[in-house]
Amino acid sequence: MNLQDTLYNWLSIKKVYEERQDDMAAKDTFEFFEEILRDDHHLENISIDKKPPMYIVSYTIEGEEQSKQFPIELIDALYESIESEPKYN
């Protein structure tokens, strides 16, 4: 999985896990994507800044600082979809 897709999935499930601390599936999925970022893509020092309309994810790869931006509305869509589904609440 490429870095862009991994970050997108990681950030989306991070939002879900932060909002649903008792959701073990969200926790496991978050940890899975975090492991991919760390082990496969070698990311360190990951930080997130929310500056509407974007989330800005900053990180270091092999000493080089980089960042990617993701629309808040797309990242939050997974959480909102889960919350609107009665069987998950």
C-alpha positions as CSV (number, residue, x, y, z in Angstrom):
1,M,0.0,0.0,0.0
2,N,1.4,3.4,-0.9
3,L,2.1,6.1,1.7
4,Q,-0.8,8.3,0.6
5,D,-3.3,5.6,1.0
6,T,-1.9,4.3,4.3
7,L,-1.9,7.8,5.8
8,Y,-5.5,8.3,4.6
9,N,-6.7,5.0,6.1
10,W,-4.7,5.6,9.3
11,L,-6.1,9.1,9.8
12,S,-9.7,8.0,9.1
13,I,-9.5,5.1,11.6
14,K,-7.6,7.3,14.1
15,K,-10.7,9.6,14.1
16,V,-13.0,6.7,14.7
17,Y,-10.8,5.2,17.5
18,E,-10.5,8.6,19.3
19,E,-14.3,9.1,19.3
20,R,-15.0,5.4,20.1
21,Q,-12.4,4.4,22.7
22,D,-14.3,1.1,23.5
23,D,-14.4,0.0,19.9
24,M,-11.8,-2.8,19.8
25,A,-12.0,-3.2,16.1
26,A,-11.2,0.4,15.6
27,K,-8.3,0.1,18.0
28,D,-6.9,-3.0,16.2
29,T,-7.3,-1.4,12.8
30,F,-5.6,1.9,14.0
31,E,-2.7,-0.1,15.3
32,F,-2.4,-2.1,12.1
33,F,-2.1,1.1,10.0
34,E,0.3,2.6,12.5
35,E,2.5,-0.4,12.2
36,I,2.5,-0.1,8.4
37,L,3.5,3.6,8.6
38,R,6.3,2.7,11.1
39,D,7.6,-0.5,9.6
40,D,7.0,-0.3,5.9
41,H,7.2,3.5,5.3
42,H,9.6,4.3,8.2
43,L,7.6,7.3,9.5
44,E,8.6,8.9,12.7
45,N,7.4,12.0,14.7
46,I,3.9,11.9,13.2
47,S,1.7,14.9,14.1
48,I,-1.7,16.1,13.0
49,D,-2.8,19.7,12.7
50,K,-6.4,20.5,11.9
51,K,-6.7,23.7,9.8
52,P,-10.1,23.8,8.1
53,P,-10.7,22.6,5.5
54,M,-7.7,20.2,5.9
55,Y,-6.0,17.9,8.2
56,I,-2.2,18.3,7.8
57,V,-0.2,15.2,8.7
58,S,3.5,16.0,9.3
59,Y,6.2,13.4,9.8
60,T,9.8,12.5,9.3
61,I,11.2,9.9,7.0
62,E,14.9,9.2,7.3
63,G,15.5,12.6,8.8
64,E,13.5,14.5,6.2
65,E,10.4,16.4,7.3
66,Q,7.4,15.9,5.1
67,S,3.7,16.5,5.2
68,K,0.5,15.6,3.4
69,Q,-3.0,17.2,3.5
70,F,-6.4,15.5,3.6
71,P,-9.8,17.1,3.4
72,I,-11.5,17.0,6.9
73,E,-14.8,16.1,5.3
74,L,-13.3,12.9,3.7
75,I,-11.4,11.8,6.8
76,D,-14.4,12.3,9.1
77,A,-16.7,10.5,6.7
78,L,-15.9,7.0,8.1
79,Y,-16.7,8.1,11.6
80,E,-19.9,9.8,10.6
81,S,-21.0,6.7,8.6
82,I,-20.4,4.4,11.6
83,E,-22.2,6.8,13.9
84,S,-25.2,7.0,11.6
85,E,-25.6,3.2,11.4
86,P,-27.8,2.0,14.3
87,K,-26.3,-1.5,14.5
88,Y,-22.9,0.1,15.6
89,N,-24.4,2.2,18.4
